[in-house]
Amino acid sequence: MARLIRNSLMKALILIFFASVATATGDAPFIVAHKKASLTRLKSGSERVSVSIDIYNQGFSTAYDVSLLDDSWPQDMFDIVSGNTSRSWERLDAGGLLSHSFELEAKKQGMFYGAPAVITFRIPTKAALQEAYSTPILPLDVLAERPPEKKFDWVKVAG
């Protein structure tokens, strides 16, 4: 009898959990953003940073007036080579994806810890502007002294 009550209680708790999750997500957009950065050495003393940000709407309705701002790149460390650190779109449909990329050139050597990008959007049922954040990037060791890479491993073949 106690086992039956325990199983019923567990099923009720699971049902309440799923009902609350469904209510919480409701019919709203749910924005998930992933920010990536990679370094490319052009020549000695010159390095480029390629940044890309993917914005996903994992919710059940459209997000409107979507804006991206990634102002974590200080002007004393980086110059913008191509693209912009901000972008706007009219909408992001449910299940949709928006992508943005830009390229920077490093001016100073050192470790750089970038902050997440900020995404703002509107939901028709709410007056307030909504905000989401991208994932942060891993620390970048900009213009670091790196040993040259081995392009080939020569193997001596006995003849």
Rosetta constraint file for C-alpha pairs under 8 A:
AtomPair CA 1 CA 5 HARMONIC 6.41 0.50
AtomPair CA 2 CA 6 HARMONIC 6.12 0.50
AtomPair CA 3 CA 7 HARMONIC 6.14 0.50
AtomPair CA 4 CA 8 HARMONIC 6.13 0.50
AtomPair CA 5 CA 9 HARMONIC 6.01 0.50
AtomPair CA 6 CA 10 HARMONIC 6.11 0.50
AtomPair CA 7 CA 11 HARMONIC 6.15 0.50
AtomPair CA 8 CA 12 HARMONIC 6.13 0.50
AtomPair CA 9 CA 13 HARMONIC 6.21 0.50
AtomPair CA 10 CA 14 HARMONIC 6.22 0.50
AtomPair CA 11 CA 15 HARMONIC 6.09 0.50
AtomPair CA 12 CA 16 HARMONIC 6.14 0.50
AtomPair CA 13 CA 17 HARMONIC 6.12 0.50
AtomPair CA 14 CA 18 HARMONIC 6.29 0.50
AtomPair CA 15 CA 19 HARMONIC 6.10 0.50
AtomPair CA 16 CA 20 HARMONIC 6.10 0.50
AtomPair CA 17 CA 21 HARMONIC 6.25 0.50
AtomPair CA 18 CA 22 HARMONIC 6.12 0.50
AtomPair CA 19 CA 23 HARMONIC 6.14 0.50
AtomPair CA 20 CA 24 HARMONIC 5.96 0.50
AtomPair CA 21 CA 25 HARMONIC 6.21 0.50
AtomPair CA 22 CA 26 HARMONIC 5.86 0.50
AtomPair CA 25 CA 30 HARMONIC 7.75 0.50
AtomPair CA 25 CA 59 HARMONIC 7.26 0.50
AtomPair CA 26 CA 60 HARMONIC 7.53 0.50
AtomPair CA 27 CA 59 HARMONIC 7.15 0.50
AtomPair CA 27 CA 60 HARMONIC 5.17 0.50
AtomPair CA 27 CA 61 HARMONIC 5.81 0.50
AtomPair CA 28 CA 59 HARMONIC 5.77 0.50
AtomPair CA 28 CA 60 HARMONIC 5.69 0.50
AtomPair CA 28 CA 61 HARMONIC 5.26 0.50
AtomPair CA 28 CA 62 HARMONIC 7.59 0.50
AtomPair CA 28 CA 123 HARMONIC 7.27 0.50
AtomPair CA 29 CA 57 HARMONIC 6.05 0.50
AtomPair CA 29 CA 58 HARMONIC 6.67 0.50
AtomPair CA 29 CA 59 HARMONIC 4.04 0.50
AtomPair CA 29 CA 60 HARMONIC 5.71 0.50
AtomPair CA 29 CA 61 HARMONIC 5.04 0.50
AtomPair CA 29 CA 62 HARMONIC 5.95 0.50
AtomPair CA 29 CA 63 HARMONIC 5.77 0.50
AtomPair CA 29 CA 94 HARMONIC 6.68 0.50
AtomPair CA 29 CA 123 HARMONIC 7.50 0.50
AtomPair CA 30 CA 57 HARMONIC 5.42 0.50
AtomPair CA 30 CA 58 HARMONIC 5.07 0.50
AtomPair CA 30 CA 59 HARMONIC 4.25 0.50
AtomPair CA 30 CA 60 HARMONIC 7.69 0.50
AtomPair CA 31 CA 55 HARMONIC 6.85 0.50
AtomPair CA 31 CA 56 HARMONIC 5.70 0.50
AtomPair CA 31 CA 57 HARMONIC 4.71 0.50
AtomPair CA 31 CA 58 HARMONIC 6.15 0.50
AtomPair CA 31 CA 59 HARMONIC 7.19 0.50
AtomPair CA 31 CA 132 HARMONIC 6.47 0.50
AtomPair CA 32 CA 55 HARMONIC 5.88 0.50
AtomPair CA 32 CA 56 HARMONIC 5.14 0.50
AtomPair CA 32 CA 57 HARMONIC 6.42 0.50
AtomPair CA 32 CA 58 HARMONIC 6.99 0.50
AtomPair CA 32 CA 132 HARMONIC 7.44 0.50
AtomPair CA 32 CA 133 HARMONIC 7.64 0.50
AtomPair CA 32 CA 134 HARMONIC 6.84 0.50
AtomPair CA 33 CA 53 HARMONIC 6.78 0.50
AtomPair CA 33 CA 54 HARMONIC 5.52 0.50
AtomPair CA 33 CA 55 HARMONIC 4.32 0.50
AtomPair CA 33 CA 56 HARMONIC 6.05 0.50
AtomPair CA 33 CA 132 HARMONIC 7.93 0.50
AtomPair CA 33 CA 133 HARMONIC 6.65 0.50
AtomPair CA 33 CA 134 HARMONIC 4.32 0.50
AtomPair CA 33 CA 135 HARMONIC 6.41 0.50
AtomPair CA 34 CA 53 HARMONIC 5.58 0.50
AtomPair CA 34 CA 54 HARMONIC 5.26 0.50
AtomPair CA 34 CA 55 HARMONIC 6.60 0.50
AtomPair CA 34 CA 134 HARMONIC 5.20 0.50
AtomPair CA 34 CA 135 HARMONIC 5.14 0.50
AtomPair CA 34 CA 136 HARMONIC 7.94 0.50
AtomPair CA 35 CA 51 HARMONIC 7.24 0.50
AtomPair CA 35 CA 52 HARMONIC 5.86 0.50
AtomPair CA 35 CA 53 HARMONIC 4.38 0.50
AtomPair CA 35 CA 54 HARMONIC 6.59 0.50
AtomPair CA 35 CA 116 HARMONIC 7.36 0.50
AtomPair CA 35 CA 117 HARMONIC 7.40 0.50
AtomPair CA 35 CA 134 HARMONIC 5.92 0.50
AtomPair CA 35 CA 135 HARMONIC 5.61 0.50
AtomPair CA 35 CA 136 HARMONIC 6.44 0.50
AtomPair CA 35 CA 137 HARMONIC 6.35 0.50
AtomPair CA 36 CA 51 HARMONIC 5.68 0.50
AtomPair CA 36 CA 52 HARMONIC 5.34 0.50
AtomPair CA 36 CA 53 HARMONIC 6.35 0.50
AtomPair CA 36 CA 137 HARMONIC 6.00 0.50
AtomPair CA 37 CA 49 HARMONIC 6.45 0.50
AtomPair CA 37 CA 50 HARMONIC 5.47 0.50
AtomPair CA 37 CA 51 HARMONIC 4.42 0.50
AtomPair CA 37 CA 52 HARMONIC 6.53 0.50
AtomPair CA 37 CA 137 HARMONIC 6.57 0.50
AtomPair CA 38 CA 49 HARMONIC 5.59 0.50
AtomPair CA 38 CA 50 HARMONIC 5.31 0.50
AtomPair CA 38 CA 51 HARMONIC 6.74 0.50
AtomPair CA 39 CA 47 HARMONIC 6.71 0.50
AtomPair CA 39 CA 48 HARMONIC 5.72 0.50
AtomPair CA 39 CA 49 HARMONIC 4.72 0.50
AtomPair CA 39 CA 50 HARMONIC 6.51 0.50
AtomPair CA 39 CA 140 HARMONIC 7.81 0.50
AtomPair CA 39 CA 142 HARMONIC 7.66 0.50
AtomPair CA 40 CA 47 HARMONIC 5.60 0.50
AtomPair CA 40 CA 48 HARMONIC 5.14 0.50
AtomPair CA 40 CA 49 HARMONIC 6.43 0.50
AtomPair CA 40 CA 50 HARMONIC 7.78 0.50
AtomPair CA 41 CA 46 HARMONIC 6.21 0.50
AtomPair CA 41 CA 47 HARMONIC 4.46 0.50
AtomPair CA 41 CA 48 HARMONIC 6.46 0.50
AtomPair CA 42 CA 46 HARMONIC 5.61 0.50
AtomPair CA 42 CA 47 HARMONIC 5.59 0.50
AtomPair CA 42 CA 48 HARMONIC 7.19 0.50
AtomPair CA 43 CA 47 HARMONIC 7.27 0.50
AtomPair CA 45 CA 143 HARMONIC 6.62 0.50
AtomPair CA 46 CA 105 HARMONIC 7.47 0.50
AtomPair CA 46 CA 106 HARMONIC 6.97 0.50
AtomPair CA 46 CA 107 HARMONIC 7.97 0.50
AtomPair CA 46 CA 143 HARMONIC 7.14 0.50
AtomPair CA 47 CA 105 HARMONIC 5.96 0.50
AtomPair CA 47 CA 106 HARMONIC 5.67 0.50
AtomPair CA 47 CA 142 HARMONIC 7.47 0.50
AtomPair CA 47 CA 143 HARMONIC 6.28 0.50
AtomPair CA 48 CA 103 HARMONIC 6.83 0.50
AtomPair CA 48 CA 104 HARMONIC 5.61 0.50
AtomPair CA 48 CA 105 HARMONIC 4.47 0.50
AtomPair CA 48 CA 106 HARMONIC 6.07 0.50
AtomPair CA 49 CA 103 HARMONIC 5.68 0.50
AtomPair CA 49 CA 104 HARMONIC 5.04 0.50
AtomPair CA 49 CA 105 HARMONIC 6.12 0.50
AtomPair CA 49 CA 106 HARMONIC 7.15 0.50
AtomPair CA 50 CA 101 HARMONIC 7.39 0.50
AtomPair CA 50 CA 102 HARMONIC 6.20 0.50
AtomPair CA 50 CA 103 HARMONIC 4.61 0.50
AtomPair CA 50 CA 104 HARMONIC 6.52 0.50
AtomPair CA 51 CA 101 HARMONIC 5.46 0.50
AtomPair CA 51 CA 102 HARMONIC 5.47 0.50
AtomPair CA 51 CA 103 HARMONIC 6.07 0.50
AtomPair CA 51 CA 104 HARMONIC 7.98 0.50
AtomPair CA 52 CA 99 HARMONIC 7.17 0.50
AtomPair CA 52 CA 100 HARMONIC 5.70 0.50
AtomPair CA 52 CA 101 HARMONIC 4.15 0.50
AtomPair CA 52 CA 102 HARMONIC 6.64 0.50
AtomPair CA 53 CA 99 HARMONIC 5.73 0.50
AtomPair CA 53 CA 100 HARMONIC 5.34 0.50
AtomPair CA 53 CA 101 HARMONIC 6.24 0.50
AtomPair CA 53 CA 134 HARMONIC 7.82 0.50
AtomPair CA 54 CA 97 HARMONIC 6.86 0.50
AtomPair CA 54 CA 98 HARMONIC 5.82 0.50
AtomPair CA 54 CA 99 HARMONIC 4.47 0.50
AtomPair CA 54 CA 100 HARMONIC 6.59 0.50
AtomPair CA 55 CA 97 HARMONIC 5.58 0.50
AtomPair CA 55 CA 98 HARMONIC 5.08 0.50
AtomPair CA 55 CA 99 HARMONIC 6.20 0.50
AtomPair CA 56 CA 95 HARMONIC 6.93 0.50
AtomPair CA 56 CA 96 HARMONIC 5.86 0.50
AtomPair CA 56 CA 97 HARMONIC 4.60 0.50
AtomPair CA 56 CA 98 HARMONIC 6.59 0.50
AtomPair CA 57 CA 62 HARMONIC 7.83 0.50
AtomPair CA 57 CA 63 HARMONIC 7.68 0.50
AtomPair CA 57 CA 92 HARMONIC 6.68 0.50
AtomPair CA 57 CA 93 HARMONIC 6.82 0.50
AtomPair CA 57 CA 94 HARMONIC 5.41 0.50
AtomPair CA 57 CA 95 HARMONIC 5.22 0.50
AtomPair CA 57 CA 96 HARMONIC 5.48 0.50
AtomPair CA 57 CA 97 HARMONIC 6.57 0.50
AtomPair CA 58 CA 94 HARMONIC 6.38 0.50
AtomPair CA 58 CA 95 HARMONIC 5.36 0.50
AtomPair CA 58 CA 96 HARMONIC 7.66 0.50
AtomPair CA 59 CA 94 HARMONIC 5.68 0.50
AtomPair CA 59 CA 95 HARMONIC 6.83 0.50
AtomPair CA 60 CA 94 HARMONIC 5.26 0.50
AtomPair CA 60 CA 95 HARMONIC 7.50 0.50
AtomPair CA 61 CA 93 HARMONIC 6.59 0.50
AtomPair CA 61 CA 94 HARMONIC 4.94 0.50
AtomPair CA 62 CA 91 HARMONIC 6.74 0.50
AtomPair CA 62 CA 92 HARMONIC 5.64 0.50
AtomPair CA 62 CA 93 HARMONIC 4.28 0.50
AtomPair CA 62 CA 94 HARMONIC 5.14 0.50
AtomPair CA 62 CA 123 HARMONIC 7.62 0.50
AtomPair CA 63 CA 91 HARMONIC 5.58 0.50
AtomPair CA 63 CA 92 HARMONIC 5.13 0.50
AtomPair CA 63 CA 93 HARMONIC 6.36 0.50
AtomPair CA 63 CA 94 HARMONIC 7.65 0.50
AtomPair CA 63 CA 121 HARMONIC 6.01 0.50
AtomPair CA 63 CA 122 HARMONIC 5.84 0.50
AtomPair CA 63 CA 123 HARMONIC 5.81 0.50
AtomPair CA 64 CA 89 HARMONIC 7.89 0.50
AtomPair CA 64 CA 90 HARMONIC 5.82 0.50
AtomPair CA 64 CA 91 HARMONIC 4.29 0.50
AtomPair CA 64 CA 92 HARMONIC 6.43 0.50
AtomPair CA 64 CA 121 HARMONIC 5.69 0.50
AtomPair CA 64 CA 122 HARMONIC 4.97 0.50
AtomPair CA 64 CA 123 HARMONIC 6.45 0.50
AtomPair CA 64 CA 124 HARMONIC 7.85 0.50
AtomPair CA 65 CA 88 HARMONIC 7.08 0.50
AtomPair CA 65 CA 89 HARMONIC 6.02 0.50
AtomPair CA 65 CA 90 HARMONIC 4.81 0.50
AtomPair CA 65 CA 91 HARMONIC 5.74 0.50
AtomPair CA 65 CA 120 HARMONIC 7.76 0.50
AtomPair CA 65 CA 121 HARMONIC 5.35 0.50
AtomPair CA 65 CA 122 HARMONIC 5.94 0.50
AtomPair CA 66 CA 88 HARMONIC 5.69 0.50
AtomPair CA 66 CA 89 HARMONIC 5.17 0.50
AtomPair CA 66 CA 90 HARMONIC 6.21 0.50
AtomPair CA 66 CA 91 HARMONIC 6.01 0.50
AtomPair CA 66 CA 92 HARMONIC 7.07 0.50
AtomPair CA 66 CA 119 HARMONIC 6.92 0.50
AtomPair CA 66 CA 120 HARMONIC 5.70 0.50
AtomPair CA 66 CA 121 HARMONIC 4.42 0.50
AtomPair CA 66 CA 122 HARMONIC 7.14 0.50
AtomPair CA 67 CA 86 HARMONIC 7.40 0.50
AtomPair CA 67 CA 87 HARMONIC 5.83 0.50
AtomPair CA 67 CA 88 HARMONIC 4.27 0.50
AtomPair CA 67 CA 89 HARMONIC 6.35 0.50
AtomPair CA 67 CA 119 HARMONIC 5.53 0.50
AtomPair CA 67 CA 120 HARMONIC 5.23 0.50
AtomPair CA 67 CA 121 HARMONIC 6.45 0.50
AtomPair CA 68 CA 85 HARMONIC 7.97 0.50
AtomPair CA 68 CA 86 HARMONIC 5.27 0.50
AtomPair CA 68 CA 87 HARMONIC 5.21 0.50
AtomPair CA 68 CA 88 HARMONIC 6.20 0.50
AtomPair CA 68 CA 117 HARMONIC 6.96 0.50
AtomPair CA 68 CA 118 HARMONIC 5.81 0.50
AtomPair CA 68 CA 119 HARMONIC 4.60 0.50
AtomPair CA 68 CA 120 HARMONIC 6.68 0.50
AtomPair CA 69 CA 85 HARMONIC 6.11 0.50
AtomPair CA 69 CA 86 HARMONIC 4.44 0.50
AtomPair CA 69 CA 87 HARMONIC 6.83 0.50
AtomPair CA 69 CA 117 HARMONIC 5.79 0.50
AtomPair CA 69 CA 118 HARMONIC 5.27 0.50
AtomPair CA 69 CA 119 HARMONIC 6.50 0.50
AtomPair CA 70 CA 85 HARMONIC 5.21 0.50
AtomPair CA 70 CA 86 HARMONIC 6.14 0.50
AtomPair CA 70 CA 116 HARMONIC 7.25 0.50
AtomPair CA 70 CA 117 HARMONIC 4.44 0.50
AtomPair CA 70 CA 118 HARMONIC 6.36 0.50
AtomPair CA 71 CA 85 HARMONIC 6.40 0.50
AtomPair CA 71 CA 86 HARMONIC 7.88 0.50
AtomPair CA 71 CA 117 HARMONIC 7.36 0.50
AtomPair CA 72 CA 114 HARMONIC 5.81 0.50
AtomPair CA 72 CA 115 HARMONIC 5.67 0.50
AtomPair CA 72 CA 116 HARMONIC 7.74 0.50
AtomPair CA 72 CA 117 HARMONIC 7.65 0.50
AtomPair CA 73 CA 77 HARMONIC 7.35 0.50
AtomPair CA 73 CA 78 HARMONIC 6.49 0.50
AtomPair CA 73 CA 114 HARMONIC 7.15 0.50
AtomPair CA 74 CA 78 HARMONIC 6.18 0.50
AtomPair CA 75 CA 79 HARMONIC 6.28 0.50
AtomPair CA 76 CA 107 HARMONIC 7.18 0.50
AtomPair CA 76 CA 108 HARMONIC 7.78 0.50
AtomPair CA 77 CA 106 HARMONIC 5.90 0.50
AtomPair CA 77 CA 107 HARMONIC 4.98 0.50
AtomPair CA 77 CA 108 HARMONIC 5.25 0.50
AtomPair CA 78 CA 104 HARMONIC 6.00 0.50
AtomPair CA 78 CA 105 HARMONIC 5.45 0.50
AtomPair CA 78 CA 106 HARMONIC 4.66 0.50
AtomPair CA 78 CA 107 HARMONIC 5.47 0.50
AtomPair CA 78 CA 108 HARMONIC 7.64 0.50
AtomPair CA 79 CA 104 HARMONIC 5.43 0.50
AtomPair CA 79 CA 105 HARMONIC 5.17 0.50
AtomPair CA 79 CA 106 HARMONIC 6.65 0.50
AtomPair CA 79 CA 107 HARMONIC 7.23 0.50
AtomPair CA 80 CA 84 HARMONIC 7.36 0.50
AtomPair CA 80 CA 102 HARMONIC 7.74 0.50
AtomPair CA 80 CA 103 HARMONIC 6.18 0.50
AtomPair CA 80 CA 104 HARMONIC 4.46 0.50
AtomPair CA 80 CA 105 HARMONIC 6.40 0.50
AtomPair CA 81 CA 102 HARMONIC 7.75 0.50
AtomPair CA 81 CA 103 HARMONIC 5.46 0.50
AtomPair CA 81 CA 104 HARMONIC 5.09 0.50
AtomPair CA 81 CA 105 HARMONIC 6.30 0.50
AtomPair CA 82 CA 102 HARMONIC 5.60 0.50
AtomPair CA 82 CA 103 HARMONIC 5.18 0.50
AtomPair CA 82 CA 104 HARMONIC 7.03 0.50
AtomPair CA 83 CA 101 HARMONIC 6.82 0.50
AtomPair CA 83 CA 102 HARMONIC 4.48 0.50
AtomPair CA 83 CA 103 HARMONIC 6.54 0.50
AtomPair CA 84 CA 101 HARMONIC 7.88 0.50
AtomPair CA 84 CA 102 HARMONIC 5.95 0.50
AtomPair CA 85 CA 102 HARMONIC 6.83 0.50
AtomPair CA 87 CA 100 HARMONIC 7.56 0.50
AtomPair CA 92 CA 96 HARMONIC 5.96 0.50
AtomPair CA 92 CA 97 HARMONIC 7.07 0.50
AtomPair CA 92 CA 98 HARMONIC 7.24 0.50
AtomPair CA 106 CA 142 HARMONIC 6.92 0.50
AtomPair CA 106 CA 143 HARMONIC 7.31 0.50
AtomPair CA 108 CA 142 HARMONIC 7.32 0.50
AtomPair CA 108 CA 143 HARMONIC 7.11 0.50
AtomPair CA 109 CA 141 HARMONIC 7.68 0.50
AtomPair CA 109 CA 142 HARMONIC 5.29 0.50
AtomPair CA 109 CA 143 HARMONIC 4.83 0.50
AtomPair CA 109 CA 144 HARMONIC 6.44 0.50
AtomPair CA 110 CA 141 HARMONIC 5.82 0.50
AtomPair CA 110 CA 142 HARMONIC 5.33 0.50
AtomPair CA 110 CA 143 HARMONIC 6.86 0.50
AtomPair CA 110 CA 144 HARMONIC 6.93 0.50
AtomPair CA 111 CA 139 HARMONIC 6.57 0.50
AtomPair CA 111 CA 140 HARMONIC 5.61 0.50
AtomPair CA 111 CA 141 HARMONIC 4.54 0.50
AtomPair CA 111 CA 142 HARMONIC 5.98 0.50
AtomPair CA 112 CA 139 HARMONIC 5.60 0.50
AtomPair CA 112 CA 140 HARMONIC 5.08 0.50
AtomPair CA 112 CA 141 HARMONIC 6.43 0.50
AtomPair CA 112 CA 142 HARMONIC 6.90 0.50
AtomPair CA 113 CA 137 HARMONIC 7.35 0.50
AtomPair CA 113 CA 138 HARMONIC 7.07 0.50
AtomPair CA 113 CA 139 HARMONIC 4.80 0.50
AtomPair CA 113 CA 140 HARMONIC 6.61 0.50
AtomPair CA 114 CA 136 HARMONIC 6.47 0.50
AtomPair CA 114 CA 137 HARMONIC 5.95 0.50
AtomPair CA 114 CA 138 HARMONIC 7.66 0.50
AtomPair CA 114 CA 139 HARMONIC 7.03 0.50
AtomPair CA 115 CA 136 HARMONIC 5.53 0.50
AtomPair CA 115 CA 137 HARMONIC 7.24 0.50
AtomPair CA 116 CA 133 HARMONIC 5.88 0.50
AtomPair CA 116 CA 134 HARMONIC 5.00 0.50
AtomPair CA 116 CA 135 HARMONIC 5.57 0.50
AtomPair CA 116 CA 136 HARMONIC 4.45 0.50
AtomPair CA 116 CA 137 HARMONIC 7.30 0.50
AtomPair CA 117 CA 133 HARMONIC 5.70 0.50
AtomPair CA 117 CA 134 HARMONIC 5.18 0.50
AtomPair CA 117 CA 135 HARMONIC 7.64 0.50
AtomPair CA 117 CA 136 HARMONIC 7.64 0.50
AtomPair CA 118 CA 131 HARMONIC 7.00 0.50
AtomPair CA 118 CA 132 HARMONIC 6.02 0.50
AtomPair CA 118 CA 133 HARMONIC 4.80 0.50
AtomPair CA 118 CA 134 HARMONIC 6.57 0.50
AtomPair CA 119 CA 131 HARMONIC 5.69 0.50
AtomPair CA 119 CA 132 HARMONIC 5.04 0.50
AtomPair CA 119 CA 133 HARMONIC 5.91 0.50
AtomPair CA 119 CA 134 HARMONIC 7.55 0.50
AtomPair CA 120 CA 129 HARMONIC 6.61 0.50
AtomPair CA 120 CA 130 HARMONIC 5.51 0.50
AtomPair CA 120 CA 131 HARMONIC 4.45 0.50
AtomPair CA 120 CA 132 HARMONIC 6.29 0.50
AtomPair CA 121 CA 129 HARMONIC 5.95 0.50
AtomPair CA 121 CA 130 HARMONIC 5.25 0.50
AtomPair CA 121 CA 131 HARMONIC 6.49 0.50
AtomPair CA 122 CA 126 HARMONIC 7.42 0.50
AtomPair CA 122 CA 127 HARMONIC 7.78 0.50
AtomPair CA 122 CA 128 HARMONIC 7.36 0.50
AtomPair CA 122 CA 129 HARMONIC 5.30 0.50
AtomPair CA 122 CA 130 HARMONIC 5.89 0.50
AtomPair CA 123 CA 127 HARMONIC 7.57 0.50
AtomPair CA 123 CA 129 HARMONIC 7.66 0.50
AtomPair CA 123 CA 130 HARMONIC 7.47 0.50
